[in-house]
Amino acid sequence: MTVIDPARLVEMANQIGDFFAPYPEQRRVEGVRNHLRNYWDPRMRSDLLAYVADGHEAELLPHVLAATQLLQTEADGRSAYAGPPRFES
């Protein structure tokens, strides 16, 4: 049973992606991933990952999709920690 409708999860994830859109690519992806990891209920993350795995990846912004792939890597027990953010000057 899902916590929130998957279409709503996609909408919310893309809204987070919109916030991070102006950032450089790596920061953009890490920002979305960190937000989903730190502020979303684990069931919401799990439902979003399952929805993407069911073939709905085209509904996500590219950097949001990349963030979900990092979350999936973490869920599989592999570390995706990229270290502290590095700012480009």
SULNORFEN-V412269 format. One record per run of one state. SS is the DSSP state (h for helix, s for strand, l for the rest). FROM is the first residue (numbers start at 1). TO is the last residue. If there is no record, write none. Layout:
SS;FROM;TO / SS;FROM;TO
This chain:
l;1;5 / h;6;20 / l;21;24 / h;25;39 / l;40;41 / h;42;59 / l;60;61 / h;62;75 / l;76;89
